Amino acid sequence: MKLIFIVRSFAAVLAGVCLHAQAANAPEVLGKLPPPGVQSLVEQVKAAAPNQELLQKYKQIYATEIPTNASVSKRAEMLKERAVAAEELGELQQKLSDLKQIAELYRADGDLRKLAGALIDLAIAEVVYGSVADGEAACREVLQITNRINGLNGLELLALASLTNIATEKGDFDEASRLVIRARTLMEMMKSRPGGYWAFIPQWEASVYNSEARLLIAKGQWEDGEVKMKLAVARTEELAKNIERLTALSNNISFQSNVLAARNVMVSYLAKHLMIQGKFDEAELTLRDVLNVNLQKVGRLSVRTSAVLTRLADLMGARARVNDGLALLQEVEQINKALGIGPSNYVGRAFHESKINLLVGQQNWTTVVQADEAYRKQLDAASQSRIGLMSPGLAIALLQTQRADQAYTRFKPVFDLHATNMGEDHPQVAQERGILAMALMAQGKRDEALPLFAKATPVLLSPAAQESEGQDQSLRTLTRRLVLETHLDALAEQADAPGAADTAFRIADALHLGKTQQALSQSAARAATQQADLAALIRQDQDRKAEKLGLYGQLLRLSELPREQQLPKVMDDMRARIAQIDKERQGFGATLQKRFPAYANLIQPKAPSLDETRAALKDKEALINVFSTDRATYVWAVSRNAPTAFARVAQSRDAIARSVATLRRALDPGEADLARGIPAFDVNLAHRLYTDLLQPVSAAWKGANSLLVVSNGALGQLPLGLLPTAPSTVAKAGDSYAAYKDVPWLIKDVAITQLPSANALVTLRSLPAGNANRKAFVGFGDPDFTVQSTQVAAATSTASGLRRVTATRSSTQAWMPYSDLSPLPDTRDEILALAEVLKADPKRDVFLGRDASKAKVLSTPLNQSKVVAFATHGLLPGEFPGVDQPSLAMSNPGQGQHGLLTLDDILGLKLDADWVVLSACNTAAGDGNGAEAVSGLGRGFFYAGTRALLATHWPVESVSARLLVTETFEQQAREVGMSRAQALRASMLKLMAQQSSDGFSYAHPLFWAPYALFGDGGL
């Protein structure tokens, strides 16, 4: 009976404390291929046959009445089986009740050995489904019994492991360390003389590794904790194999259930930890693997299958794949209904929380509120009290559906609790303070809201805003944006107030960084490993950061317990340690800024003030900062010699996006035949954008000959040089496009440079001049995407003459052959033409075909060239399966690999370039992510050492592209001292006046406007 008990207890002890979902098993090999699309996952679940035989067996056991006149051993055996069946069917409170009855039976019978076993089962069930305090008391009673009776080492070890997890969750790390040392010592002794218990050695090891891992992770030692957790998972798998070898055990449904539960619970924690670290691919592959195991063992209609799918849905939300997550939850809902799982059940609550979070990520606010109201109506008062505190996502949903009073009333206790226990300056507290400020603004209580905004905003603009252990990254990013944008609106209403325009400017510049910042920070950390002194410094800070996040996570959980269950001394010690860590990290920041300023600015970009921005500008330059929100658009114009202009424009983000989409239809016409006619460019709509955005602040920029433009969202995909400065009519003159010559384009008045943020300008202007002895040029073009020695394909698109990525894939395709990328033979001529203009040696400085490879880029001393050119496809994140970074497509390395030069690779380059030319990149993403991607590439190349980036906004026509790029460099060569921005402008104006060999004019902006200069437009 002891063997049976040990395995039954193992699943529970691994659960630890407050782990509310089952999850995954780590596959042996990770990362070879990205996970397939979620549709294939849904189809896999639908196709899995329910294990009706097993399900009916559980239902039969659950429904069987337990006779009161049976012997103690018989009643206990039936109650144990019913407890297992109850858990499999999702009736977790019934499991708790049955385990309590077993313990009472053995207590009354006086059988201490069996009582100890029953108490272990009960203890862990209490921790997970009931009272942690009762679970702890039961474990300590087990230790009292094992101290009196020999031969219960397995039970003693499980009690020690469970108490370690409880102490870890409480934040009592000293107690947890003492307990886990005792558990490891006992385990080593048991391994040395296992006797007939050889099959359970992996169980003992897994339980100790698990406890050690949780303690390490809680203390911020993430990497060491991950190693321990993976060892625990491996031992769990070994246990499962051992059990299968023992016929008496493998045929027992209780054994099978508990071994599977052990596997699910163990890797659930691993998957959660991987998600916190941003290792989403590994977490997803891990969860998919354990889902396969569950479908094979228990089929589709199982609470375990439901739980794994729910965790996968949570992961999809964290990856911003909201629709995929909701698709998985549809399967969960069907499974739960078939099993009869109610809303108050633990599984039902997990489903509801996941659904709410995904709907928040979808920003489907009305549906969020309706779903929450419908759910609460199904609960009794006691169940509602167990739901817990209101989430930030639900509070925002109430605000977005005009329920500000309700949002404030329900969310204020959350803020008060967290402010008291986590401190006024904690990022999550600042976020929650901002939500309350939003609620007050919505109620018209502006004077009460502004002080809250003023206190929240500095924290939200600081690097610490990205550090919050307990929140999903996508929700944190969304909340931060909404809070800051609402503050921006409030500041605009008092634009003349002291400091209002400056604070608003810094908010907008911080928000310009957008989605690229996290990717850049992660890539920068990876690139930093190549510098030993920098890597050591970063590792120290990462360890402190992880420790702080772990402490805050524990503090948050303790603060939400009933007051009588909190540990004031432990919580005070945590706060003291957090304060100490903050001081240590401040010193790190100062050291980093002094020794590695470029890296510091890349990972922790600071939004400059208006004065700092003005000081970075030159004479005859002006910076235009345009930022759109859901309500309006804000525009600043900053120059050296005129007062700053600040205006609020009644154009929402969506309105701007619609205008940009209309204008881009003439600029990116798909497969339209250029010789036969492309859509007319709407000059009137373009002029209205000029009137709305630039005219209100013209007093500050008129007279400048160069504009530096910072913009967000869809506007980042539209070069402002193609906005007419006056009303204009384009006469229909056949298909020659010549009538566009007379349009008063803004580019005719000023040169235009784009910037990802004002911060980038300040940073770039602080760079030293390049080495005067550099070579003129190095270029890579016409990469061979096949695995042959030469490319034989024709031009990319003979109908339109536009370069574009023609390969497509469905959402269910797991991989795409790299050879499916379309060749770009015309880029060979472009690179050779550039080499000729810059008087480079084509044999030494030009790499084409197979030589245009990632390996060649990484091995070439690029810092010896003034101009570095890549004439190839630029891929947005996700355009190539498994690659979530903006990338450049280089030649095919073969062996099933891709040859993408990713953002990680770019950050590791060493450049000293005046220009980097990306001659086939495009930002043609409908949601504005393309502009973000090019912004990310730009900041990556800036960090690597370039001063400017020349890239394209849409697929270019080959001949005009070559003319435009080569003329830009010829302009600089002819006129010494001409700036990059002015050279590009002059080349555009010259191209407008030219005709193609087919007889049509290049005056249409499709031909002259695709190239944009990012970065420093100066010399």
C-alpha positions, -999 to +999 in steps of 0.1 A: +000+000+000+029+023+006+040+022-030+005+031-042+003+059-017+037+074-027+027+078-064-007+092-055+009+118-033+036+127-059+012+145-083+000+167-055+033+176-039+047+188-072+018+212-075+033+234-048+012+264-039-013+285-059-006+267-092-040+269-109-034+251-142-018+220-156+006+223-185+035+209-204+062+183-209+095+196-222+105+179-254+140+166-257+148+188-287+135+223-289+138+251-314+145+231-346+112+243-361+087+268-349+053+256-337+028+251-365-002+274-367-029+272-341-054+259-366-035+226-369-036+224-331-074+229-330-078+202-357-056+179-337-078+183-306-110+179-326-096+147-343-086+132-309-111+105-299-125+109-264-114+080-241-150+071-235-141+039-216-119+058-191-144+087-188-173+063-181-151+045-156-145+078-137-181+087-138-191+053-126-166+055-097-178+090-089-215+080-088-210+048-068-223+051-033-198+043-006-214+020+020-212+032+056-210-003+070-179-013+050-146-017+067-122+012+072-098+000+046-126-006+020-142+028+026-108+045+024-100+027-008-133+037-024-129+073-012-094+074-027-107+062-060-136+087-059-111+115-051-091+107-082-123+104-103-135+137-089-103+155-099-105+140-134-140+152-137-132+187-124-150+183-091-121+195-070-140+204-038-154+168-038-118+155-039-109+177-009-140+164+010-131+128+002-095+132+013-107+148+046-129+118+052-100+094+046-078+112+071-106+111+097-112+074+092-075+066+098-073+090+127-103+073+144-088+039+136-054+048+151-034+037+121-006+063+121+011+050+090-020+052+069-029+085+086+004+100+075-002+090+039-038+104+040-025+136+055+000+141+027-028+138+001-050+161+021-022+186+027-015+192-009-051+192-019-057+219+007-028+240-006-041+238-041-078+239-037-085+249-001-066+265+028-028+268+026-027+271+064-046+238+068-023+222+042+008+233+061-006+220+094-013+186+078+023+184+065+037+193+100+016+165+115+031+141+090+066+150+102+055+144+138+043+109+128+075+101+108+096+112+138+078+086+159+076+057+134+104+043+112+101+033+076+081+064+064+110+081+047+091+086+014+062+104+033+087+125+052+104+136+020+071+146+004+061+165+035+095+184+035+092+192-002+057+205+002+066+226+032+096+240+012+072+251-015+049+267+010+077+286+027+090+297-008+056+311-017+054+329+016+088+344+009+104+328+039+135+318+020+156+309+050+130+284+062+126+270+026+164+266+024+166+246+056+137+224+046+150+216+011+185+208+025+167+182+048+148+169+019+179+165-003+198+148+025+170+123+030+167+117-007+204+109-010+201+084+019+170+068+003+188+065-031+218+047-014+195+019-002+163+019-022+155-018-016+123-027-035+115+009-042+139+013-073+110+025-094+104+055-073+139+069-071+129+094-100+100+105-078+122+114-049+147+132-071+119+151-090+102+163-058+135+177-045+146+192-078+112+208-080+114+224-046+150+236-053+139+251-086+110+270-071+132+284-044+159+295-069+134+311-092+117+329-064+151+343-053+157+355-088+182+328-098+163+321-130+188+302-150+198+279-122+161+274-113+153+265-149+180+239-150+167+223-118+131+224-131+141+206-163+159+180-143+127+175-123+107+171-155+132+145-168+128+126-136+090+127-138+092+112-173+115+085-160+090+077-133+062+074-158+083+048-177+091+029-146+054+027-137+045+014-171+069-015-165+050-026-134+018-043-146+000-040-113+005-002-112+001+005-149-033-010-150-045+010-120-064+041-131-053+060-099-017+054-108-021+065-144-041+096-133-015+107-108+015+101-129-001+121-157-010+148-132+026+149-119+039+154-154+013+181-162+018+200-130+056+199-132+060+213-166+032+238-161+055+256-138+083+252-163+062+266-191+051+295-169+087+303-161+097+302-197+069+326-206+081+351-179+115+350-195+100+356-229+110+321-242+077+318-259+087+292-286+101+269-260+071+273-238+047+266-267+066+236-279+066+223-243+029+227-239+021+211-273+042+181-263+023+175-231-010+181-249-001+152-272+006+130-242-028+139-226-047+133-258-031+098-261-036+089-224-070+104-216-084+117-249-101+150-257-128+150-230-106+154-200-101+181-174-064+177-180-067+183-217-089+213-209-063+227-185-034+223-210-054+240-237-062+269-213-025+274-205-018+274-243-045+300-247-028+321-220+005+318-239-012+329-271-024+360-253+011+367-240+024+364-276-003+389-288-020+361-308-053+368-293-075+352-320-055+320-317-060+320-280-098+325-283-099+296-309-083+273-283-107+285-256-136+275-279-123+239-276-119+243-239-155+255-235-168+225-254-148+201-233-159+217-201-196+216-211-193+179-220-177+172-186-203+193-168-177+216-153-194+246-136-183+282-135-173+282-098-151+252-103-114+259-103-112+248-140-142+270-148-126+300-131-093+294-150-113+293-183-131+326-174-099+344-164-081+333-196-111+344-217-113+378-200-075+384-205-077+375-242-107+397-248-088+425-232-059+418-255-084+420-284-096+453-270-131+441-273-142+461-243-180+456-245-175+418-248-151+419-218-177+435-196-206+413-208-185+382-203-176+392-167-212+401-159-226+369-173-200+349-154-207+366-121-245+360-124-238+322-124-220+324-091-233+324-055-220+350-030-194+327-016-180+318-050-179+355-060-158+363-029-132+337-041-127+353-075-102+378-060-094+413-068-104+431-100-079+429-128-064+460-145-078+447-178-114+446-165-110+481-150-099+494-184-128+476-201-152+494-177-136+527-185-138+521-223-175+513-220-184+545-200-186+528-166-160+551-150-178+553-116-179+515-114-143+512-125-131+536-098-152+521-070-141+485-077-105+493-086-096+517-058-092+489-032-068+471-055-047+502-058-048+509-020-037+473-012-008+473-036+003+508-028+005+498+009+023+465+004+045+471-027+054+508-023+043+540-040+070+537-068+064+501-079+056+500-117+024+481-112+012+506-085+021+535-110+000+517-136-029+513-113-027+549-102-029+558-138-060+537-143-076+556-114-066+589-130-082+578-162-114+570-143-114+604-126-109+621-160-138+602-174-159+615-145-149+650-153-128+653-121-097+667-139-082+685-110-082+652-090-068+632-119-038+655-128-019+649-096-023+611-100-010+613-136+019+635-125+030+609-100+024+579-123+040+592-155+076+595-144+075+558-132+058+547-164+084+565-185+113+549-166+130+516-175+114+501-144+080+502-161+090+471-180+097+452-148+066+435-133+068+398-125+031+393-121+017+408-153+014+397-189+037+418-211+011+427-237-014+438-210+013+459-193+022+475-226-014+482-235-022+497-200+009+519-201+000+532-235-036+540-226-026+557-193+000+579-210-022+588-239-049+599-216-024+620-197-013+634-230-049+644-238-052+661-204-020+680-209-032+692-244-062+708-227-038+730-208-011+734-234-001+769-221+005+756-185+041+756-174+058+724-185+027+709-202+041+709-237+074+695-225+059+667-205+036+658-234+065+658-258+084+633-236+054+611-233+050+610-271+086+603-276+086+574-251+055+560-268+071+563-303+094+535-293+064+512-293+067+474-299+103+476-311+117+484-277+113+450-261+128+432-291+157+456-292+164+452-255+163+414-258+185+414-289+209+439-273+213+416-242+222+387-265+246+409-286+263+421-253+275+385-246+302+391-272+318+418-250+331+401-219+333+431-196+299+444-207+283+409-204+296+405-168+281+438-158+248+430-174+247+396-158+251+411-124+222+435-131+200+408-145+205+387-114+195+417-092+165+424-115+154+388-113+157+387-076+137+419-073+109+406-096+108+374-076+105+393-043+077+415-058+059+385-070+060+369-035+050+402-019+021+406-043+007+372-035+012+377+003-005+411+001-036+395-014-040+369+014-064+377+043-046+399+068-045+371+095-025+349+070+001+375+060+036+375+074+044+411+084+081+404+093+087+385+061+071+412+040+091+440+058+123+421+051+113+418+014+107+455+011+141+462+028+159+439+003+141+455-026+152+489-015+188+476-012+186+461-047+173+494-061+204+512-047+227+486-062+210+489-096+212+527-096+250+522-093+248+498-122+229+523-143+255+550-136+284+526-145+267+515-177+260+550-188+296+560-182+313+529-197+288+518-224+266+548-233+254+534-266+242+502-250+226+521-222+206+542-246+196+512-267+181+493-238+169+523-217+162+551-241+154+583-223+129+607-238+146+640-242+131+673-232+122+700-257+154+719-247+176+688-252+160+683-286+164+719-296+201+718-287+206+688-310+193+706-340+213+727-365+205+760-381+178+757-408+166+724-393+133+717-376+119+686-359+083+676-364+069+652-339+035+637-348+017+614-324-018+600-329-040+585-302-075+570-302-089+605-297-067+630-315-033+637-330-007+659-314+020+678-333+051+696-321+075+717-342+109+724-327+137+746-342+167+764-329+155+799-335+117+799-330+094+792-302+081+756-301+047+751-316+023+725-301-011+717-316-039+692-310-056+680-342-090+664-343-078+634-362-078+601-344-053+572-350-079+554-370-087+584-391-051+589-400-047+552-408-076+554-432-061+584-450-027+567-452-043+534-465-061+554-493-029+572-503-008+540-503-032+522-527-016+544-554+019+538-541+018+500-536-007+489-564+000+452-562+002+436-597-009+467-616+010+472-649+030+504-647+030+508-684-008+506-686-017+527-656-017+527-618-042+542-594-042+580-593-026+595-562-052+615-542-034+649-541-064+665-524-065+640-495-027+644-492-030+682-490-057+678-463-031+659-442-006+687-447-032+713-437-042+693-406-008+682-394+018+706-406+001+739-412-009+745-375+027+744-364+042+760-395+054+791-376+081+770-360+094+752-391+088+777-420+122+789-432+139+755-425+154+737-454+154+703-436+127+686-416+133+658-392+101+639-388+090+616-359+057+599-363+038+568-351+014+542-364+003+543-400+018+577-406+052+561-403+045+544-436+040+576-455+069+600-463+057+635-456+076+648-486+047+637-509+022+660-491+012+689-514+017+723-497-012+739-516-044+727-533-036+710-566-053+694-596-037+666-616-050+667-652-056+634-668-029+631-694-030+595-705-009+571-686+024+591-687+020+605-651+036+637-663+009+659-648+023+651-613+054+673-621+034+705-613+021+693-579+037+715-551+051+686-531+066+694-497+099+678-509+103+707-533+106+731-504+125+710-478+145+679-474+129+652-452+146+628-427+127+603-406+135+594-370+122+566-348+122+591-319+136+624-308+159+603-286+176+589-317+184+624-329+201+633-297+220+600-297+231+602-333+243+638-330+266+628-302+285+603-324+321+611-334+330+617-370+339+586-391+374+575-398+387+595-428+406+564-441+375+543-447+368+528-481+339+542-500+316+512-503+307+476-497+276+461-511+256+428-511+229+421-537+210+396-558+213+369-531+208+333-543+178+319-525+181+285-543+206+259-534+222+260-569+252+279-579+233+305-599+198+320-600+179+314-631+146+330-623+134+361-641+125+394-625+103+393-594+071+405-611+070+411-648+036+426-647+044+455-624+082+457-623+079+460-585+101+440-561+081+422-535+081+390-515+059+367-535+061+336-513+031+332-490+022+307-463-010+297-446-015+301-408-012+263-404+021+259-424+049+249-400+078+258-423+085+275-456+114+265-479+138+294-480+141+289-517+105+301-520+117+336-517+115+354-550+148+363-566+159+399-572+182+398-603+179+435-609+195+443-576+228+431-591+228+461-615+219+484-586+248+473-564+273+474-594+260+509-603+266+521-567+300+506-567+308+525-599+295+558-587+315+555-554+346+543-573+347+510-554+364+479-565+337+455-577+360+425-572+368+434-536+338+454-524+308+437-541+292+404-530+266+390-553+246+357-557+260+330-534+285+354-520+257+377-507+254+355-477+249+361-440+283+344-433+300+369-457+283+398-440+294+387-406+330+380-417+335+413-437+352+442-419+322+465-425+336+492-403+361+501-430+334+514-454+315+547-455+285+532-474+271+496-467+244+485-491+220+455-489+198+451-521+175+423-510+142+415-494+134+431-460+111+408-440+088+419-413+085+399-381+066+368-388+068+370-426+092+340-424+080+312-401+097+311-368+115+345-372+100+372-350+125+399-357+128+422-387+154+406-410+173+409-443+172+379-467+207+368-477+217+338-498+205+303-490+230+284-468+212+251-476+206+221-453+171+233-445+183+265-428+175+301-436+200+328-444+183+357-427+204+385-412+182+392-381+181+421-357+203+400-334+229+398-361+227+434-369+233+445-333+265+424-333+279+442-364+307+467-362+301+497-384+315+531-390+291+540-418+277+573-430+249+554-448+234+519-447+213+513-478+184+488-476+173+488-512+144+463-512+130+468-477+094+478-473+071+489-446+039+477-462+023+463-432-014+473-429-013+478-391+018+500-390+040+472-378+061+476-409+071+511-399+079+497-364+100+470-380+121+494-401+123+516-370+137+486-352+162+478-380+172+515-380+179+515-343+198+483-347+220+497-374+224+529-354+237+509-325+260+489-348+275+522-359+257+539-388+246+575-389+218+571-415+197+544-431+182+546-465+152+522-468+120+519-488+083+524-478+069+501-505+081+477-532+101+498-557+102+498-595+137+486-604+149+511-629+137+542-611+151+527-578+185+524-593+184+559-608+173+574-575+199+557-553+229+562-576+220+599-582+218+605-545+254+595-541+264+613-573+249+645-558+271+641-528+301+634-549+296+664-571+289+689-543+312+687-514+294+693-481+259+684-493+240+667-466+225+633-470+190+646-468+196+673-494+213+648-517+182+625-515+159+655-521+179+666-552+178+631-566+140+629-561+135+662-579+157+651-608+139+618-611+105+636-612+117+652-644+128+620-661+110+594-683+113+557-684+124+538-715+087+529-720+078+566-723+061+572-690+071+599-665+086+592-631+067+622-617+042+599-599+053+596-562+053+558-566+087+563-583+104+591-565+090+589-530+096+552-518+130+559-504+132+574-469+162+586-450+162+574-414+185+588-388+209+618-392+203+637-424+234+657-421+268+652-437 
